[in-house]
Amino acid sequence: MEFSAQQIADFLHGKVVGDPTVSVNNFSKIEEGKRGTLTFLANPKYEHFIYQTEASIVLVNNDFEPASPVKATLVKVPNAYVALATLLDLVEKTKSVKKGADSTAFISSSASVGEDCYIGAFAYIGEGAKIGANCQIYPHAFIGDGAVVGDYTIVYPHVTVYQGCKVGNNCILHAGSVIGADGFGFAPEGEDYKKIPQLGNVILEDNVEIGANTTVDRAVMGSTLIHKGVKLDNLVQIAHNVEVGENTVMAAQVGIAGSTKVGKHCMFGGQVGLSGHIVIGDEVKIGAQSGVIKNIKPQDEILGSPAIDAKGFFRSSAVFARLPEMYRTMGQLQREIEELKKRITKE
């Protein structure tokens, strides 16, 4: 399908700068732009590419003013990145969707499956499980006994949703993710460890996305709770009885220990580690590889391990880089002080 710059601008409520009749039928990165494709500029670091890209249309923010002539037609929008996501979503929705259950899939006689679902080859739907309407359950997915999957949810290959866990509407569970494995609970007993039964479950609210090979452990009692709109990257570990506030996002390899509470609209960089039984306030930003061992107030920005205030971390980093020079200066000062002491003693 082809769309003109004017059609795209109308759809996005944007403004065309250039030829409104130029058309595109695909997307490209700005540094690899080709004729007939649409690209975008959201990060100023990539601005130099806009002056040489061969892409026919470039989405830009309303405040963008080119420093040099641009060959491409520009479509100005409030937020170029969001606009691109809107267009990609539109294209995604035009793709054909599979329906029906493969003959090799197992669906328990006591399970219920909503209308217009796809159940792929060798998928397993356990006793009493409930699958909503318009779901996509891909091959080799496992939905345990009594589990619930909401409407329009996508469960990719080799996903495991353990018994009794609940997944909301419009969720996406990427390949290999595990929802509801036992939490890491063991009580020391002499030289051994006694396993603590994990009797709770996991609840994923609506519009949650779980990355590939990410695990969300079931609660000891009650629920491990992932609120609506949360996005977890690949290889994230959420321990038992953790609660993650709505619209919080976490990059790859974040690990959160048991019973920690994370607020709304937080942003965690890659490999952030949180200890157990702490509280992270709303709108907190934690930099990559930070180790957090105490409660964090709302809207704080922290870095480091142990994590500290972001401004303090940068000041400390600047000092750390100068430590050899400071060490030499301190040695020189010590020698001068000793020399002064000797002179004073002689006098």
C-alpha positions in Angstrom: 0.0 0.0 0.0 1.2 3.5 -0.8 0.4 6.7 1.1 1.2 10.3 0.2 2.8 12.8 2.5 -0.5 14.7 2.7 -2.4 11.5 3.6 0.1 10.7 6.3 0.0 14.3 7.6 -3.8 14.2 7.8 -3.8 11.0 9.7 -1.2 12.2 12.2 -2.7 15.8 12.3 0.6 17.1 11.1 1.9 19.6 8.6 3.6 18.9 5.2 6.8 20.9 4.4 7.7 20.0 0.8 5.9 18.0 -1.9 2.5 16.7 -0.5 2.1 14.3 -3.3 5.3 12.2 -2.8 4.4 8.7 -1.7 5.9 5.9 0.3 5.3 2.2 0.7 7.8 1.1 3.3 9.9 2.3 6.3 13.6 2.8 6.7 16.2 4.0 9.2 17.3 7.6 8.5 20.9 6.7 7.8 19.8 4.0 5.4 16.9 5.8 3.8 15.8 4.9 0.2 13.3 6.5 -2.2 9.8 5.4 -1.5 10.3 4.9 2.2 9.4 6.9 5.3 11.8 7.6 8.2 11.9 9.8 11.3 14.1 12.1 13.2 13.6 12.3 17.0 17.1 12.2 18.4 19.2 15.3 17.7 22.3 13.1 17.5 20.9 11.8 14.1 20.2 15.2 12.6 23.1 15.2 10.2 21.6 12.2 8.4 18.5 14.2 7.4 20.6 16.3 5.0 21.8 13.2 3.1 19.0 10.6 3.5 17.4 9.3 0.3 14.1 8.6 2.2 11.1 10.3 0.5 9.4 11.4 3.7 10.8 12.2 7.2 8.7 12.7 10.3 10.1 15.5 12.4 9.1 17.4 15.6 7.2 20.6 15.2 10.1 22.7 16.4 12.6 21.2 13.9 14.2 23.8 11.6 16.8 22.4 9.1 20.2 24.1 9.2 20.7 23.1 5.5 18.5 22.1 2.6 16.7 18.8 2.9 15.8 16.7 -0.2 13.0 14.8 1.6 9.5 16.0 2.3 9.0 16.7 6.0 5.9 15.9 8.0 5.9 18.0 11.2 4.2 16.4 14.2 4.2 17.1 18.0 6.3 13.9 18.6 8.0 12.2 15.7 8.7 9.0 17.7 5.1 8.6 18.8 3.9 9.4 15.3 6.2 6.6 13.9 4.8 4.2 16.4 1.3 5.1 15.4 2.1 4.4 11.7 3.8 1.1 12.5 0.8 0.1 14.6 -1.5 0.9 11.6 0.6 -1.3 9.3 0.7 -4.1 11.9 -3.1 -4.1 12.1 -3.4 -4.6 8.4 -1.6 -8.0 8.5 -3.7 -11.1 8.3 -4.5 -12.8 11.6 -4.6 -16.6 12.0 -7.7 -18.1 13.5 -8.7 -21.6 14.6 -7.0 -24.4 16.6 -4.4 -26.6 15.1 -5.2 -30.3 15.2 -2.2 -31.0 17.3 -3.1 -28.5 20.0 -4.4 -29.8 23.3 -7.4 -27.9 24.7 -9.0 -29.4 27.9 -12.7 -30.2 27.7 -13.2 -28.0 30.7 -11.3 -25.0 29.2 -13.1 -22.2 27.5 -11.7 -20.4 24.4 -13.3 -17.1 23.1 -14.2 -16.3 19.5 -11.8 -15.8 16.7 -8.8 -17.2 18.6 -5.7 -18.9 17.1 -4.3 -21.9 19.0 -1.0 -23.0 17.4 0.5 -26.5 16.9 1.2 -28.4 20.2 -0.1 -25.6 22.4 -1.6 -26.7 25.7 -4.6 -25.3 27.3 -5.2 -26.8 30.8 -8.2 -27.7 32.8 -10.5 -24.8 33.6 -8.4 -22.3 31.8 -10.1 -19.4 30.2 -8.9 -17.8 26.9 -10.6 -14.5 25.9 -11.7 -13.5 22.4 -9.3 -12.7 19.5 -6.2 -14.2 21.3 -3.2 -15.6 19.5 -1.7 -18.6 21.3 1.4 -19.6 19.3 2.9 -23.2 19.0 4.2 -24.9 22.1 2.7 -22.3 24.5 1.5 -23.7 27.8 -1.5 -22.2 29.6 -1.9 -24.0 32.9 -4.9 -25.2 34.8 -7.2 -22.4 35.9 -5.2 -19.8 34.2 -6.9 -16.8 32.6 -5.8 -15.0 29.4 -7.7 -11.8 28.5 -9.0 -10.6 25.1 -6.7 -9.7 22.3 -3.7 -11.0 24.1 -0.7 -12.6 22.2 1.1 -15.5 23.7 4.2 -16.3 21.6 5.9 -19.7 21.3 7.2 -21.5 24.4 5.6 -19.1 26.8 4.5 -20.7 30.1 1.6 -19.4 32.1 1.5 -21.5 35.3 -1.7 -22.6 37.0 -4.0 -20.0 38.4 -2.2 -17.0 36.9 -4.1 -14.2 35.3 -3.2 -12.3 32.2 -5.2 -9.2 31.2 -6.5 -7.8 27.9 -4.2 -6.6 25.1 -1.1 -8.1 26.7 2.0 -9.5 24.8 4.0 -12.3 26.2 7.2 -12.9 24.1 8.8 -16.2 23.4 10.2 -18.1 26.4 8.7 -15.9 29.1 7.5 -17.6 32.3 4.6 -16.3 34.3 4.1 -17.9 37.7 7.1 -20.1 38.4 7.8 -20.7 42.1 9.3 -17.8 43.9 12.8 -18.3 45.4 11.7 -19.2 48.9 13.8 -21.5 51.1 14.1 -21.7 54.9 17.5 -22.7 56.4 17.1 -26.0 58.3 20.4 -27.2 59.7 22.7 -27.7 56.8 19.9 -27.9 54.3 17.1 -25.6 53.0 13.4 -26.4 53.4 11.4 -25.3 50.4 8.6 -22.8 51.2 5.5 -23.7 49.1 4.5 -20.8 46.8 0.7 -20.8 47.0 -0.1 -17.5 45.4 -0.2 -16.5 41.7 0.7 -13.7 39.3 -1.6 -11.1 37.9 -0.8 -9.1 34.8 -3.2 -6.3 34.2 -4.2 -4.9 30.8 -1.7 -3.7 28.2 1.3 -5.3 29.8 4.2 -6.5 27.6 6.7 -9.2 28.8 10.0 -9.6 27.0 11.5 -12.8 25.8 12.8 -15.1 28.5 11.6 -12.8 31.3 10.2 -14.4 34.4 7.6 -13.2 36.9 7.5 -15.5 39.9 4.3 -16.4 41.7 3.7 -15.1 45.2 4.1 -17.1 48.4 0.6 -15.9 49.4 -1.5 -13.4 47.5 -0.3 -12.2 44.1 2.8 -10.9 42.4 1.2 -7.9 40.7 2.1 -6.2 37.5 -0.2 -3.2 36.9 -1.6 -2.0 33.6 0.7 -0.6 31.0 4.0 -2.0 32.4 6.6 -2.9 29.8 9.4 -5.4 30.7 12.3 -6.0 28.4 14.0 -9.4 27.8 15.7 -11.3 30.6 14.0 -9.4 33.4 13.5 -11.2 36.8 10.6 -10.2 39.0 10.6 -12.1 42.3 7.7 -13.3 44.4 5.2 -10.8 45.9 6.7 -7.9 44.0 4.3 -5.1 42.9 5.1 -3.0 39.8 3.1 0.2 39.3 1.3 1.1 36.1 3.2 2.3 33.1 6.6 1.5 34.5 9.3 0.4 32.1 12.4 -1.8 32.7 15.2 -2.5 30.3 16.9 -5.9 29.9 18.4 -7.8 32.8 16.7 -5.9 35.6 16.3 -8.0 38.7 13.9 -7.2 41.5 14.0 -9.2 44.8 11.0 -10.4 46.7 8.3 -8.1 48.2 9.6 -4.9 46.7 7.1 -2.3 45.7 7.8 -0.2 42.5 5.7 2.9 41.8 4.0 4.3 38.7 5.8 5.7 35.7 9.2 4.6 36.7 12.1 4.0 34.3 14.9 1.5 35.0 18.0 1.1 32.8 19.6 -2.2 32.0 20.9 -4.5 34.7 19.4 -2.5 37.6 19.2 -4.6 40.7 16.7 -3.9 43.6 17.0 -5.6 47.0 14.0 -7.1 48.7 11.3 -5.4 50.9 12.0 -1.8 49.7 9.7 0.8 48.2 10.4 2.7 45.0 8.3 5.9 44.6 6.4 7.0 41.6 8.3 8.5 38.6 11.7 7.3 39.8 14.5 7.0 37.2 17.3 4.5 37.9 20.4 4.4 35.6 21.9 1.3 34.1 23.7 -1.2 36.5 22.6 0.6 39.6 22.2 -1.4 42.8 19.4 -0.2 45.0 19.3 -1.3 48.7 17.0 1.3 50.3 13.7 3.1 49.7 13.7 5.7 47.0 11.5 8.9 47.2 9.2 9.8 44.3 10.7 11.5 41.2 14.3 10.8 42.3 17.0 10.1 39.7 19.7 7.7 41.0 22.9 6.0 39.7 25.7 3.8 40.9 26.1 0.8 43.2 25.0 1.3 45.8 22.9 3.8 44.0 23.0 7.5 45.0 21.5 10.7 43.8 22.3 11.2 40.0 24.0 14.6 40.5 26.1 13.3 43.4 27.1 10.3 41.3 28.3 12.4 38.4 30.3 14.7 40.8 31.7 11.6 42.5 32.7 10.1 39.1 34.5 13.3 38.2 36.4 13.1 41.5 37.2 9.4 41.0 38.8 10.2 37.6 41.1 12.7 39.3 42.1 10.5 42.3 45.7 9.7 41.0 46.4 13.4 40.6 44.8 14.2 43.9 46.9 11.4 45.6 50.1 12.9 44.2 49.0 16.4 45.4 48.2 15.1 48.9 51.6 13.4 49.0 53.3 16.6 48.1 51.3 18.5 50.7 52.3 16.0 53.3 56.0 16.4 52.5 55.7 20.1 52.7 53.9 20.0 56.0 56.7 17.7 57.4 59.3 20.1 56.2 57.5 23.0 57.8 57.3 21.1 61.1 61.1 20.5 61.0 61.8 24.1 60.4 59.5 25.2 63.2 61.2 22.7 65.6 64.6 24.0 64.8 63.6 27.6 65.4 
